[in-house]
């Protein structure tokens, strides 16, 4: 083989491998350089020891280059493989992202329901002594002394319904009950978990009950329970609403049968709109009325929420003027009386309270 033939062979090899390097340099360069370095060292050693002629040395060099590239190709076939998207993700990535977002949002929503035991108890509930005595006898004593009731064949109820007009303090009373018993507080409004999407309300109900069981002992307060468990069979009721009521009935029954560390308290302004099955034995058996506050209770609620400096107030005038008002109304009057005194730059006077009552009415 002549020098010219050897040169052409080497040129063809280098050009062909050069095209590969240009098209795959990002995959081959790192490992190729390493192998080429080793080949060069070997070639140099042979050159020094054997005194290899120029044409043979060039041929060996070209062979080393070719081997380097081939080895690089071999190494590149072992690049790490990444998970390919599932067919559903490829066809609709937006739907996949939305599903993940909904799962994350659902988890966050569940986590925000359960709270630490409240720092209030029955000592903070002004007036309504009859209501507190009824709660003591029907709720607190059976839960604290189950052996006494079991001895006489009396079951322990852990489901109750508080009913009464708006603003009478049903939520505050239930929260004080949780504090009295030292239970976690889990307030839920019916509107929080009902949904216009088919099946979503049923799923939400199951999730919040699962959360209650995970965070026991807990008092689950279902406000607006008439929205969660409306009477079934109505002409305008959708099939999904019926399934939602059935799910709620099943969840409440399971809690009653299996777990006395979850207390369920429902609240409503319209007990007549609740499905009868919810009020039967084994669910929300005890029905406890939360009436509008009497004279003493109204004055007590007002005093409890009046934090501003005040003169000696005429309680008789306040009681007479506030007749027919609720506990929520008396809280507003305390705040408004304080605002009037602040704007005047003095202490709260009886006239401030009477003016606040007149403004509310």
N, C-alpha and C positions, 0 to 999 in steps of 0.2 A: 504494500500500500504506500503510495507516494505521500509526500508532505502535504500536497494540495488536497488529496482525497481525505486525509485525516482532518485537515482544517475544515473541509465542507461538512464532514460528519459531525464534528464538534459544534460547528455553527448551527446545523439543523437541530441538534439536541438542545442547545441553549435557547434557540428561538422558540421551539415548541414548548419547552418547560417555562420559558419566560411568559408566554401567553397564559399558561395556567396560573402563574404567580400573580399576574395582573388582575385576573378575574376572581382569584380566591385568596388574595393576599391577607385579608383580615382573619382568615381561618388558619392559614399555613405559616405565616411569617414567624410567629413565636417559636413553634416547635421545629420549623424548618431550619431556622438559624442555629438552633442548638445542635441538630444533627449535622449540619454543614460544618460547624466548628469542629466537631469530633472528627469528621472525615478529612478536614484540612490538616489537622494535627497528624493523623495517620499518614496522609499523603506526604507531608513534610518529612516525617521520620523515614519513610521509604526512600524518598529522594536523597536524603543525606547518606543513609546507610548503603544503598544499592547503586547510587549514581545513575538513576534511571535516565535514558535518553530523552530528548525533548519531545519527540513525537509520541512516544509511549507515555511520558508524563502527562502530556496534554490529554491523551485518551483516558488515562486513569482519572484525571481531574474532571473531565466531562462525565465519566461514569459516576464519580462521587456526587456531582451536582444532580444527576438524574436520580440516583438513589435517595438523595436528600428530599427531592420533590415527591418521589413515590412514597417514602416513609411519612412525609407530611400528610399525603392523601389518606394513608392508612390510619394515622392518628386522628384525622378529622372525622372519620366515620364513627368515632366514639364520643362525639359531642353529647352533652346531656340533653335528654328529651324533656320537653315541657308538656304539661297537661293541655290537651286540645279542648276547646270549648265543646260542651255537649251540643247535640243537634238543636235542642230547644233554645240554647243560648245564642247559637249562630243565627238562627232564624229570627229571634226577637230579643236582642240584648236589652232593649229598653224595658221589656216586661220583666226580665231577670233582675235588673237593677231595682225596679219598683218593688218586686217581691222581697228582695233583701232589705230594702228600706222599710217596708211595712212590718217585717219581722222585728227589725231593730226598734221601730217606733212602738210596736205592741209590747215588747219587753220593757221599754222605758215607762210606758203607761202603767203596766202592772206594778212596777217597782215603786211608783209614787203614791199608791193607795195606802200602804201600811205605814203608820206612824208610831212613835214611841208612846208609852202610856201617858195619858194627859196629866198635867200637874194640877188639875182641879178635882174635887170630889163633892159629896153631898153638902159639905159645909159651905160650899160656894153657891149653892142653889138657894136663892132667897125665897122665903115663903113656901107655899104649896106643901105644907107638912103632910097632908093626907096622901099626896102623890108619892112623897119620899117613903112614907110608911108602907104604902102598897108595894113599891119596888123592893123595899127591905124584906118584906114577908114573902113575896112571890118570886123574887129573883136572887137576891143576895144570900138569904138564909139557906135556901135549898142547895145552892152551889157551894156554900161554905160548910154545910153539915149534911152531906149526902146520906150518911149512914142512918141518921134519924128518920129521913123520909123513906128510905128503902125498908127500914124496919116495919113501917106501917103500910108498905105496899104502895107508896106514892112515888110516882116517877119524877125524875128531875127534868124539867123543861129548860131547853136552852134556845128557845125561839119565842119572841115577844113582839107585839105590835103596839106602838105608841100612836095614838090618833088624837086629833084636836084641830081647832082653827089655826090658820097661819099666824106665826108670831108668838105662839104660846110657850116656846122654848123646848120643843121636842129634841132638836139637835143638841142643845146645850145640856139637857137632862141626860141624853144618851152618852154624851162625852163625859159628864160627871160620873155616870155609872161605870164607865170604863176605868176612870181614875180611881173610883172607890174600890174596884176589884183588882186594880193593878194590871189590867190587860192592855195589850197593844190596841191602838185605835185605827179602825179601817173605815173611813167614811166614803160612801159611794152614792151618787145620785143616779136615779133610774136613767136620766138622759145621758149620763156618761157612757153607759154600756149598751143602750139600745142603738140600733142602726137601721138605716133605710135600705142597706144592702142585704140581699137574701143570705141568710146563714150567719152573718157577722154578729148579730146580737146573741145568738145561741152560743157561738164560740167565745164571745166576750164573757158571758156568764160562767162558762166552764173555767175560763182562765182566772177570774177573780176568786172563785171558790178554791181553786188549786192554790192560789197565793195565800188565801186565809189559812189553809191547812199547813202551809209551809212556815207560817209566822205565828203559830199558836204559842201561848194562849192569846186570843184576840177577840175583840168585839167588832163584828162586822155590822155597820150601820147602813141599812138600805133606805135612803131617803127617796121619796116619791115612788114608793113600792107599787102604787097603783099603776104607774107607767110600765113597770116590769112584769106585773102579774094582773093584767086587766081580765075581766070576766070573759071566759072563752065562749065561742058560739055566736058572737055578735055578727050582724049582717055585713058590716063593713070590715070585719077582721080578716086579715090575710092569713093564709096557711102558715107562713113563716112566723107570724106572731103567736099562733097557737103552739108551734114547736118551741118557741122561746119560753112560753109559760110552762110547758111540760118539762123543759130542761131545768128551769128554776125550781119547780116542785120536786124533781128528783134530787137536785143538789141539796136542797134544804132537808129533805127526808134522810139522805145519807149522813149529813152532819148530825142530825138528831139521833140516829141509831148508833153511830160509831164514834163520835167525838164530842165529849163534853167540854173540851178546851176551846171550842169555837162557839161564841155566843152570837146569835143573829137577832138584831133588833130592826124591825121595819118601822117606817114612819109615813103617815099619810094625812092629808086633810079630808080625804074622801074614802072612808073605809067601805062604803057601799059599792065602790067601783072595783074592789079587789075580788079575784076569783075565789069562790067559796072554799075550794080545795086548799088554798094557802092558809086558811084560818082553822083548819081541822086539826085534830090531835096528831102530834108528831111533827108539826111544822111551827107556825106562829100561833101557838095555842092560847097563850095569855094575851088578852086585849086590855090595855091600860090607857085610860083617857088622860090627856094632858089639857086641863081646862084653862080658860083665861085666868090670869092671876087675880086673886081677891085683893081687898084693900091693903092688907098687910104685905102681901106678896109684891104688889105694885110699888109700894114704898120701899120695900127691901131691894128690889131690882134697881130702882132709881139710886138709892144710897150706895149700892155696890159699884155702880158705874160713874158716880160723881167723885172725880179725883181733884177737882179745883178747890181752892180756898172758898169757904162759904160762911155766911152768918148762920145764926140759929133760924132754921126754916120752920114754917108752919105746916106740920104734917097733915093736919086735918084739911086744910085748904087744898093741898096737893092731892090727897086721896079723893076728895069730892070732885075736883076738876078732872082727874084722870080716870073717872069711872068709864068702864068699857074698853079701856086701852089694854094692849098686850105687853108682855115683857119686852119684846123688841121695840115697841113704842116708847116704853119708859127709858130704855137705853138711849134712844135718839134724843129724848127730852133732856137727859143728863148732859149729853154732849152739847146740845144747843144752848142750854142754860149756861154752861161753862164758856161758850163762845160769846154770849151776850156780855158776861161779866168781863171777859178779856177785852172786848172792844171798848167797854166803859172804863177799864183800868181799875176795877175793884173786885170785891168778893161776890159770889153768887148770892142773890137775895131771893126771897119768896116770889117777888114780882117777876124775876127772870124766869123762874120755873113756870109760873102761870102763863106768862107770855109765850113760852115755848110750847106749852100744851095747847094754847089757843091757835098757834101757827100750825101745829100738826093736825088739829081737827078741822 
